[in-house]
Amino acid sequence: MGFTVIIPAYNEEKNLPKIIGALKKQVFKDFEIIVVDNNSKDSTLKVAKRLADMVYQCKEQGISPTRNYGAKKAKTEVIAFLDADTIPSKDWAKTINESFEDDPKLSVVTGLDLYEWDGLMKRAFLNFFAGLIFYYGKILSFFGKPTIIANNFAIKRKLFQRLGGFDKFIVEDAYFNRKLQKVKDVKCICNRKMLIECSSRRFRKAGILNTYFLWFTASFKKIPIKKYKLQDES
């Protein structure tokens, strides 16, 4: 089963070679890579054209419309999402493929995010909460409340389109999950083998506690993307 990996990119000239390099080293290789440039001011577009299978430009600013644009361009039955500042483990694509092949009724599979940080204590703190979020989603999904992590999941393309993609709010995955949970007979699994390493640059820039507080607040109070730059410059 082939699928499409969609990578939104804003000023990611340094990170694209890393993530696409990791994708090209995957154990399972039957997928295409779409990079959607979001008005980058650096050489992101040039780098993407050299490395990706397909490259598009989304003029509407923001990570949600950029992801949605990539989904519209994809042709495969399953589409997967990664952020440009993440590094998938070598079995990431294999896990997606096996998940859908093993269970034809599966609609969504999402994975585990771990964060890089030079300091051991801060890395442990970030990854403790990342683990809590993952297992909380796993429990919800087990009890029929499908829950995804926006920068690391794969979904049937028709279902994504039916839901209207991501909304233009901060913590876009929280609002996507609420729409997803209203659809009957959606089977979702959380698989820790679908592992990625995430950049901690947003935490470094805004502070760990401030970032978590913003995410928590935005989960209950809709904050338009235009009020907060989700796609940080490298």
N, C-alpha and C positions, 0 to 999 in steps of 0.2 A: 504494500500500500504506500503510495507516495503522498506527500503532503507539502504544504507551503509554510515557510517560516517568514514572519513579517517583523521587520525591525524598523521602528521609527527612529529618526536621527536628526538632531539639531546640534550643529557644531561638534560633530563626533569624529573628526578626521583621525584622531589618535586612537580611538577605541574601536572603530570599524575593523581594522586589520586584525585586532585581537579576537573579537567575537566571530568574525567570518573565518578566521584561521582555525578557531576551535570547532566551528561547524564543519569545516572541510576535513577535520580529523575524526569525525564521528564514526563509530563502528557501523551504524546503519547510514546509508548514503542516498537513499531514494527520496530526496526532497529538493525543492527549489528555494532559493533565498531571494526575498523581495526587500529592498531597502526603500523607505519612503523619506525623502529629504523634506524637512520642514523649515524652509527659508534660511538655511544655514549661511553664516557669514564667512566661514572658512572653506577648506577644500573638501568638505564632506561629500558633496555631489561628485566630484572628480574621483575620489577614492572609491565611492560606492560603485560607480560605473566600471571601475577596474576590477572589482572583487565580487560583486553580487551578480546573480543571474538576471534579475530585473530591477530597474531603478525608476522610481516615480517621484514627482514633486507635489506636495500638498501645500497649497497657498494659505489655507486657513490655519492660523497658529494654534498649537496645543497638541498634547500627546493623544488625546481622545480622537479628534478628527483625523490625525495622522494615522493612527492604527486603523480606524474605520475605512480610510481611503485605501490602505493596503489590502484590507479584507475584500473590498469591492473589486480589486484587480486580480485577486487570486482565483484560480480555476479549479483547484483540487477540492475533494470532498471535505477534507480536514485542513484547518489552518491553525498554526501555532504562533504564539507571540513571545518575543524576547525584547528586552531593552538593549540599547546599544552599549551600555556600560556593564554588561553581564558576560560571564564566561560559562557556557554549558559544559557539564561533565561529558566524557566521551560516550557514555551510554544514554545520554539525554534523548536523542532521536530514536534510538532503539527502543527505549521505554515507551515512547509515544506510539510507535508502530505496533509493538507487541500488545499494548493495552487495547487498541482498537481492533486488532486482528483476533485477540483472544475472546473479545466480547462484542459481537455485532450490535448489541443494544446500548453500548456505551455512547454517551453524548459528549462528555467532557472529561479531561484528565488534567490535573494540575500538580505542580511539584513543590519542592522545598528550596527556599532561598537561604543562602548563608552569606555573610558579609565579610569582606576583607577589612583588616585594620592592623596597623603595625603593633599597637599596644595589646597585650594579651587580655587584660581586664575589660577593655572597651569592646574588643571583639567577642569575648565571652558573653558580655551583657547584651550586645546586639543579637547574637545568635541564640541566646536563651529565649528572647522575645520572638525571634523568627520561628523558633521551634514551637512555641506556644501557639502562634498564629496558625502554623501548619496543622498541628494536631487538633486545634479548635475547629478548623475547616474540615478536617478528616471526620471528626465526630458529627458535625452538622450534615456532611454529605452522607454519612452512613445512615442517618435518620431521615433522609429524604429532603434535606435542605442543601442542594448543591452550592458549593462555595469555591471560588477560584482566586488565585493571586494573579493580578493583571499582567505582570511582566514574565510569567512563567506558566503558560497553560496552552492546551490544544482543544479545539472544539469543532464540531460539525459546522461547516460553513453556513448551511441553510438555517441552522438554529441561531447562529450569531446574527445573521441578517434579519431573521424573524424578530429578534429582540431589539433591533435597531442599533446594535453596536454599543459603544461606550457613550455615556452622557458627558457633557462638558462641565463636570464638577471635579474638585479635588477629591482624592480617594475614589477614583472612578470605579474601581473594582467593587467597592461596597454597594454602589448603586446598581452596578451590573448584576451583582449577586441577588439583589432584591427582585430584579426582573426575572432572573433565571429561576428563582425559587417559586415563582408564580406559575411556571409552566409545568404541566402534568407529565409524568413519566420521563423525567430527565435523570439519567443515571450519570453520576459524577464520582470519580475516585481521586484520592490524593495519594500520589506515589512518591516516596522519598528518593527513589532511584532517578527520578526526573529532577536532578540536582543542578543548581546554578550557583556561581559565586557572583555576588553583587558588589558594585562599587559603594563605598561609604561616603562618597563626596557630598551628598546632601546633608548627612549627619554632621560632617566636618564643617560645612558651611553655616548651617543654621543651629547646630547643637542637637544632641541626641534627645534630650527631654523636650525641647521646643518642637522638634519634628514630630515626636510621638503625640504631643499634646495637640498639634495642628491636625494630625491625621484623625485623632479621636474626636475632636470637635467637628471636623468636616464630615465625619460619618453620620452625624445627626443634624447638622445644619449645612444646607447646600451652599457651597462657596464656589462661584464661577471660576473656571480655570484662568480667565483673564486677570484675576486678582492675585494670581500666584504662578510663578514660572515653574512648571513641573519639569520641564526639560532644561536642566542646567547646562551651562557651557562647561566643557572639559577644563 
